[in-house]
């Protein structure tokens, strides 16, 4: 109810109104102030954090207008802001004697009960009062009730209450925006589809209803249906930017990257440039193997979000895909500078250095990755693979033992141990490890054969792998 705007209006400049009030307060005024003038004075003091003077103005106003519900409501609001809830409720009780159907008073009492954590009382009060109102006023009370249920963590009741609002007012923007979230949160997406299908049938130009229908289908992974709904949404409101975002996401899920780019380009035309949009466009170009264009958009994203290490990592990935190892290392290094504790970045740099034949520095990177994430199998595999490639077979066996201490027995570890043992000429032990690996992870045998395809020329190896492939089939 309080208004922050104290510009001059039909009651004259604020200074003039305050001067008039001071005369009334001192008992020197020859004219009586209008009720609205008192309201302005009360609001002025309240907005300037002068609770004492605001309450005094209320009391003086009531000597002139003892039956004013508005003055009492202002007094209740001041007490509420001061967390003097008992006095606020007393003012509301008195006010209801003169104005029993004031919507602001209904909502304020609910706010007080909420502030006192009396959720059940607040819900009961609003349910009772909702029966006394109709139309948009009833919708307003039900929206307040949905907030009460949210505070009390009765989330299904939030969804149900918002449905009631929409039945009263199918264009209620607040209810439509909120129910989109709650449909997903409460996992009532099928119900949301039914609700919004009916809404769009009854009101085919309701852009928010089409958006919500699209979001519900998207949550159910019905991407083509959700795209159709978003198309209707933007046909009605061509500046509905979230519809373009979601539609692009749906196209990306379907791997229709060209279509996704068209939608994202439209989004750029109608909305402020954002890093996430440029990043999504980079992703689409990357998926279409146009790495130069992907970098162009990733760089635009990085200009808007220069501290986002993930974008620099993605730029590095595009260079790595093109085998431009030095440029990839530079991008990965920027990412690592921004997030010094990221093991994935250490491994990516290590992989590039390995390709560049700078193997000792690559091993340092892998060791850093292991140090950062000792419980992660991937970091150990990168280190052990690096040791194998560089011919440090004994060290590889040592690190495999440590890796098992941290991660337990894994098929990958057994494959690497088998390969190392073969390189050391310990064929019998190697075959035992290979059999263990095939028992643990038969589908990952390519780890072993990629390390050295000549292993397959060994008859016992070929027979052992053949046996497990046959069993798997």
C-alpha positions in Angstrom: 0.0 0.0 0.0 2.8 2.4 0.8 3.8 4.5 -2.2 7.5 5.4 -2.7 6.6 8.3 -5.0 6.3 11.6 -3.3 6.1 13.9 -6.3 3.7 16.8 -6.3 0.1 15.8 -7.0 -3.4 17.3 -6.7 -2.7 17.8 -3.0 0.2 20.1 -3.7 4.0 19.8 -3.0 5.0 17.5 -0.1 6.7 20.4 1.7 3.4 22.2 1.7 1.5 19.2 3.1 4.1 18.6 5.8 3.9 22.3 6.8 0.1 22.1 7.0 0.5 18.9 9.2 2.9 20.6 11.6 0.4 23.4 12.1 -2.3 20.8 12.8 0.0 18.9 15.2 0.7 22.2 17.1 -3.1 23.0 17.2 -2.6 26.2 15.2 -4.3 25.1 12.0 -7.4 27.0 10.9 -8.3 24.4 8.3 -8.8 20.6 8.6 -6.5 18.3 6.6 -8.1 15.9 4.1 -7.8 12.2 4.9 -5.6 11.7 1.8 -3.2 14.4 3.0 -2.8 12.6 6.3 -2.1 9.4 4.3 0.7 11.2 2.5 2.3 12.4 5.7 2.1 8.9 7.2 3.7 7.4 4.2 6.3 10.1 4.0 7.5 9.4 7.6 7.3 5.6 7.1 9.3 5.6 3.9 11.9 7.8 5.7 12.2 5.1 8.5 10.7 7.4 11.1 8.3 4.9 12.6 7.6 7.0 15.7 6.4 10.1 13.7 4.4 7.8 11.3 2.5 6.3 14.2 2.0 9.8 15.7 0.5 11.0 12.4 -1.8 7.9 12.4 -3.1 8.8 15.9 -3.6 12.5 15.0 -5.4 11.5 11.8 -7.7 9.2 13.7 -8.8 12.1 15.9 -10.2 13.7 12.7 -11.2 10.5 10.9 -12.0 7.9 13.6 -13.8 5.5 11.2 -11.1 5.5 8.5 -10.1 2.0 7.6 -7.2 3.3 5.5 -5.5 5.0 8.4 -5.9 1.9 10.5 -4.5 -0.3 7.7 -1.4 2.1 7.4 -0.9 1.7 11.2 -1.1 -2.1 10.9 1.5 -2.0 8.1 3.9 0.1 10.2 3.6 -2.3 13.1 4.1 -5.2 10.8 7.3 -3.7 9.3 8.5 -3.2 12.9 7.7 -6.8 13.7 5.2 -5.7 16.3 2.7 -8.3 15.2 0.4 -8.2 18.2 -0.2 -4.5 17.8 -0.6 -4.9 14.0 -3.3 -7.6 14.5 -5.1 -5.4 17.0 -5.1 -2.5 14.4 -6.5 -4.9 11.8 -9.2 -6.2 14.2 -10.3 -2.6 14.8 -10.2 -1.8 11.1 -12.4 -4.7 10.2 -15.2 -3.1 12.3 -15.3 -0.3 9.7 -14.2 -2.1 6.5 -14.6 -5.8 6.7 -13.9 -6.5 3.0 -10.6 -4.8 2.4 -8.4 -7.0 0.3 -5.1 -5.4 1.5 -6.1 -6.1 5.1 -6.8 -9.8 4.2 -3.4 -10.2 2.7 -1.6 -8.3 5.5 -3.1 -10.5 8.1 -1.8 -13.5 6.2 1.6 -11.9 6.0 1.6 -11.5 9.7 0.6 -15.1 10.4 3.4 -16.2 8.0 5.9 -14.1 9.8 4.9 -15.8 13.0 5.3 -19.2 11.3 1.6 -19.9 11.8 1.2 -21.6 8.4 -2.0 -23.5 9.2 -3.7 -20.4 10.5 -2.7 -18.4 7.5 -3.9 -21.1 5.1 -7.2 -21.4 6.9 -7.7 -17.7 7.0 -7.1 -17.3 3.2 -9.3 -20.3 2.4 -12.1 -18.8 4.4 -11.7 -15.3 2.9 -11.4 -16.7 -0.7 -15.0 -17.8 -0.4 -16.1 -14.2 0.2 -14.5 -12.8 -2.9 -14.8 -13.4 -6.6 -12.9 -12.6 -9.8 -9.5 -11.1 -9.7 -9.7 -10.4 -5.9 -10.3 -14.1 -5.3 -7.4 -14.9 -7.6 -5.1 -12.5 -5.6 -6.0 -14.3 -2.3 -5.3 -17.7 -3.8 -2.0 -16.5 -5.1 -1.2 -15.5 -1.5 -2.4 -18.9 -0.4 0.0 -20.6 -2.8 2.9 -18.7 -1.2 1.8 -19.9 2.2 1.9 -23.5 0.9 5.3 -22.8 -0.5 6.6 -21.6 2.8 5.1 -24.6 4.6 6.6 -26.9 2.0 3.3 -28.3 0.9 4.4 -28.3 -2.7 1.5 -30.3 -4.3 -0.9 -27.8 -2.7 1.0 -25.0 -4.3 0.4 -26.5 -7.7 -3.3 -27.2 -6.9 -3.9 -23.7 -5.7 -2.3 -22.2 -8.8 -4.6 -24.3 -10.9 -7.5 -22.7 -9.1 -6.2 -19.3 -9.9 -6.0 -20.1 -13.6 -9.5 -21.5 -13.6 -10.7 -18.1 -12.3 -8.3 -16.0 -14.5 -6.8 -17.9 -17.4 -4.6 -14.9 -18.3 -3.2 -14.5 -14.8 0.5 -13.9 -15.5 1.8 -14.6 -12.1 0.0 -17.9 -11.8 1.0 -19.1 -15.3 4.6 -18.2 -14.7 4.7 -20.0 -11.3 2.8 -23.1 -12.3 5.4 -23.8 -15.1 8.0 -24.3 -12.4 5.8 -26.2 -9.9 4.7 -28.7 -12.6 8.2 -29.8 -13.0 9.1 -29.6 -9.3 6.2 -31.7 -8.3 6.6 -34.1 -11.3 3.1 -33.3 -12.4 4.0 -32.7 -16.0 1.3 -34.9 -17.5 -1.3 -32.9 -15.5 0.3 -29.7 -16.8 0.0 -30.9 -20.4 -3.7 -31.6 -19.9 -4.3 -28.2 -18.1 -2.5 -26.2 -20.7 -3.9 -28.1 -23.7 -7.3 -27.2 -22.4 -6.2 -23.6 -21.9 -4.9 -23.2 -25.4 -8.0 -24.8 -26.8 -10.2 -22.3 -24.9 -7.8 -19.3 -25.4 -5.6 -20.0 -28.5 -3.9 -16.6 -28.2 -2.6 -17.2 -24.7 1.2 -17.1 -25.3 2.1 -18.1 -21.7 -0.2 -21.1 -21.9 1.6 -22.2 -25.1 4.9 -21.7 -23.4 3.9 -23.8 -20.4 2.6 -26.5 -22.6 6.0 -26.5 -24.4 7.8 -26.7 -21.1 5.7 -29.6 -19.9 6.3 -31.5 -23.1 10.0 -30.7 -22.8 10.2 -32.0 -19.3 8.6 -35.3 -20.6 11.2 -35.4 -23.4 8.6 -35.0 -26.1 10.8 -32.6 -28.0 8.9 -32.3 -31.3 5.7 -31.6 -29.5 7.3 -29.0 -27.3 8.8 -27.3 -30.3 5.3 -27.1 -31.9 4.0 -25.4 -28.7 6.9 -22.9 -28.6 6.3 -22.1 -32.3 2.7 -21.1 -31.4 4.0 -19.1 -28.5 6.4 -17.0 -30.5 3.9 -16.6 -33.3 1.7 -14.8 -30.8 4.5 -13.0 -29.0 7.6 -12.8 -31.2 9.6 -11.3 -28.4 9.1 -14.2 -25.9 12.8 -14.9 -25.4 12.5 -17.9 -23.1 10.5 -19.7 -25.7 13.4 -19.3 -28.1 15.9 -20.5 -25.5 13.8 -23.6 -24.7 13.1 -24.3 -28.4 16.8 -24.1 -29.2 17.5 -26.6 -26.3 14.9 -28.9 -27.7 16.4 -28.8 -31.2 19.8 -29.5 -29.6 18.4 -32.5 -27.8 17.2 -33.8 -31.2 20.6 -33.0 -32.6 19.0 -30.6 -35.1 21.8 -28.1 -34.7 21.1 -26.1 -37.8 17.5 -25.4 -36.6 18.8 -24.6 -33.1 21.2 -22.0 -34.6 18.3 -20.4 -36.5 16.3 -20.0 -33.2 19.3 -18.7 -31.3 20.0 -16.1 -34.0 16.4 -14.9 -33.6 17.0 -14.7 -29.8 20.0 -12.5 -30.4 17.8 -10.2 -32.5 15.2 -9.6 -29.8 17.1 -9.8 -26.6 20.3 -8.6 -24.9 23.4 -10.6 -25.8 24.2 -13.2 -23.2 27.1 -15.5 -22.7 24.9 -18.6 -22.5 23.4 -17.9 -25.9 26.8 -17.5 -27.6 28.0 -20.6 -25.8 25.1 -22.6 -27.1 25.7 -21.3 -30.6 29.4 -22.4 -30.3 28.2 -25.8 -29.2 26.0 -26.2 -32.2 28.8 -25.2 -34.6 31.2 -27.6 -32.7 28.7 -30.4 -33.1 28.6 -29.7 -36.9 32.4 -29.9 -36.9 32.8 -26.2 -37.9 35.4 -25.6 -35.2 36.5 -22.1 -36.4 32.9 -20.8 -36.2 32.4 -22.6 -32.8 35.5 -20.7 -31.5 34.1 -17.4 -32.8 31.0 -17.8 -30.6 32.8 -19.2 -27.7 35.1 -16.1 -27.8 32.0 -13.9 -27.8 30.8 -15.7 -24.8 34.1 -15.3 -23.0 34.1 -11.6 -23.7 30.8 -11.3 -21.8 32.0 -13.8 -19.1 35.8 -13.5 -18.9 36.0 -15.5 -15.6 34.1 -18.5 -17.0 36.9 -21.2 -17.2 34.5 -23.7 -18.9 34.3 -21.5 -22.1 38.1 -21.5 -22.4 38.2 -25.2 -22.0 35.7 -25.6 -24.8 37.8 -23.4 -27.0 40.7 -25.7 -26.2 38.6 -28.7 -27.1 37.9 -27.3 -30.6 41.7 -26.8 -31.2 42.3 -30.4 -29.9 39.8 -31.7 -32.4 41.8 -30.1 -35.1 45.1 -31.4 -33.6 46.3 -27.8 -33.1 47.9 -28.9 -29.9 49.8 -25.7 -29.0 46.8 -23.5 -29.4 44.8 -26.0 -27.4 47.3 -25.9 -24.6 47.1 -22.1 -24.4 43.3 -22.2 -24.1 43.4 -25.1 -21.5 46.0 -23.1 -19.6 43.7 -20.1 -19.4 41.0 -22.4 -18.0 43.4 -23.8 -15.5 44.5 -20.4 -14.4 40.9 -19.5 -13.7 40.2 -22.8 -11.8 43.5 -24.1 -10.5 41.9 -27.1 -8.8 40.4 -28.6 -12.0 41.8 -32.0 -12.6 40.2 -32.3 -16.1 42.1 -29.2 -17.3 45.4 -30.7 -16.1 44.6 -33.9 -18.0 43.7 -32.0 -21.1 47.0 -30.1 -21.1 48.8 -33.4 -20.4 47.1 -35.1 -23.4 48.2 -32.2 -25.7 51.8 -32.2 -24.4 51.9 -36.0 -24.9 50.8 -35.4 -28.6 53.5 -32.7 -28.8 56.1 -35.2 -27.5 56.8 -33.2 -24.4 56.3 -36.2 -22.3 58.0 -35.3 -19.0 55.8 -32.2 -18.7 52.8 -34.2 -19.7 53.4 -36.6 -16.8 53.7 -33.7 -14.4 50.2 -32.6 -15.5 48.8 -36.1 -14.9 50.4 -36.2 -11.5 48.7 -32.9 -10.7 45.4 -34.3 -11.8 45.8 -37.3 -9.5 46.8 -35.0 -6.6 43.6 -32.9 -7.2 41.3 -35.9 -7.6 42.9 -39.0 -6.0 39.5 -40.8 -5.8 38.8 -40.4 -9.5 39.5 -43.4 -11.7 39.9 -41.2 -14.8 42.9 -39.2 -13.4 44.7 -42.4 -12.5 44.1 -43.9 -16.0 45.5 -40.8 -17.6 48.7 -41.0 -15.4 49.2 -44.8 -15.9 48.6 -44.5 -19.7 51.2 -41.7 -19.8 53.7 -43.8 -17.9 53.0 -46.7 -20.3 53.5 -44.6 -23.4 56.7 -43.2 -22.0 58.0 -46.6 -21.1 58.1 -46.2 -17.4 56.7 -49.6 -16.8 57.9 -50.2 -13.3 56.5 -46.8 -12.2 53.2 -47.7 -13.9 52.9 -50.8 -11.8 53.7 -48.8 -8.6 51.0 -46.2 -9.5 48.5 -49.0 -10.3 48.9 -50.3 -6.8 48.3 -46.8 -5.4 45.3 -46.3 -7.7 43.7 -49.5 -6.4 44.1 -48.2 -2.8 42.2 -45.1 -3.7 39.6 -46.4 -6.2 39.4 -50.2 -5.6 39.7 -52.8 -8.3 38.6 -51.6 -11.7 38.6 -53.4 -15.1 40.6 -50.5 -16.6 43.4 -51.0 -14.1 43.7 -54.7 -14.9 43.9 -54.0 -18.6 46.7 -51.5 -18.1 48.5 -53.9 -15.7 48.2 -56.7 -18.3 49.7 -54.4 -21.0 52.6 -53.3 -18.7 53.4 -56.9 -17.7 53.5 -58.0 -21.4 56.0 -55.1 -22.1 58.1 -56.3 -19.1 58.1 -59.9 -20.6 55.9 -61.3 -17.8 53.5 -63.0 -20.1 52.0 -65.5 -17.6 51.2 -62.7 -15.1 49.9 -60.6 -17.9 47.4 -63.2 -19.1 46.1 -63.6 -15.5 45.5 -59.8 -15.4 43.9 -59.8 -18.8 41.5 -62.5 -17.7 40.6 -60.6 -14.6 40.0 -57.5 -16.7 37.8 -59.4 -19.1 35.8 -60.7 -16.2 35.3 -57.2 -14.7 34.8 -55.2 -17.9 34.6 -57.3 -21.1 33.2 -54.4 -23.1 36.3 -52.3 -22.4 38.9 -54.7 -24.0 39.7 -51.9 -26.6 41.7 -50.2 -23.9 44.1 -53.1 -24.0 44.2 -53.6 -27.7 44.6 -49.9 -28.5 47.7 -49.7 -26.3 49.5 -52.1 -28.6 47.6 -53.9 -31.4 50.5 -56.4 -31.6 49.2 -58.0 -28.4 46.5 -59.6 -30.6 49.2 -61.5 -32.6 49.9 -63.5 -29.4 47.8 -66.7 -29.7 47.0 -67.0 -26.0 45.8 -63.3 -26.0 43.6 -63.8 -29.1 42.1 -67.0 -27.7 41.4 -65.5 -24.3 39.7 -62.4 -25.8 37.9 -64.6 -28.4 36.5 -66.8 -25.5 35.0 -63.8 -23.7 33.6 -62.3 -26.9 31.9 -65.6 -27.7 30.5 -65.9 -24.1 29.2 -62.3 -24.4 27.5 -63.0 -27.7 
